[in-house]
Amino acid sequence: MENYTSDSSDSDSTLRTLDLSYLVLDNEVLDKQFLNTKSPEQVDTLLLSQNLLTTIPANINRFINLNFLDISNCGLTSLSDFWTDCPLTCLIAKHNNLTNDGLAKDFENLVNLRELNLSGNRLTEFPNQIFDLSGLKYLYLGGNHISEITKDIWKLQG
């Protein structure tokens, strides 16, 4: 089990990490109660792993300074493009039920993303959306059902 804590020596904000993992929450509960935090702009790390989510909660777009999101082990079937105005640098969506059709059509707004973990899902093809991620340094796709890697994989070298 991974344990995340906020940097308590950081004096410029009162809340940096919002850890809602292992609470077995569903989309409705998260949208109505927990994601209505009073100062979402102060949250840069959001941990939602081990909940009962089929999609990304609608209110997540309120976290305008979010750079780390862990939505692992939630049962997600869809990864929408919630990140339109989000400075994400790390997106962890491992061990869900994501298929190629369930991924957003493009990742072009994720200009700051350096790490993407989609391991342990139900992907059958290499997601071409990944080529939109010009700053990507770490990519995890293990544990999927991908049988062939595109010959254009070399384009990910930065």
Secondary structure, DSSP 8 states (H G I E B T S, - for coil): -------TT-TT-S--EEE-TTS--BHHHIIIIIT--S-GGG--EEE--SSB-SS--GGGGG-TT--EEE-TTS----B--TTTT---SEEE--SS---GGGB-S--TT-TT--EEE-TTS---S--GGGGG-TT--EEE-TTS------GGGGGG--
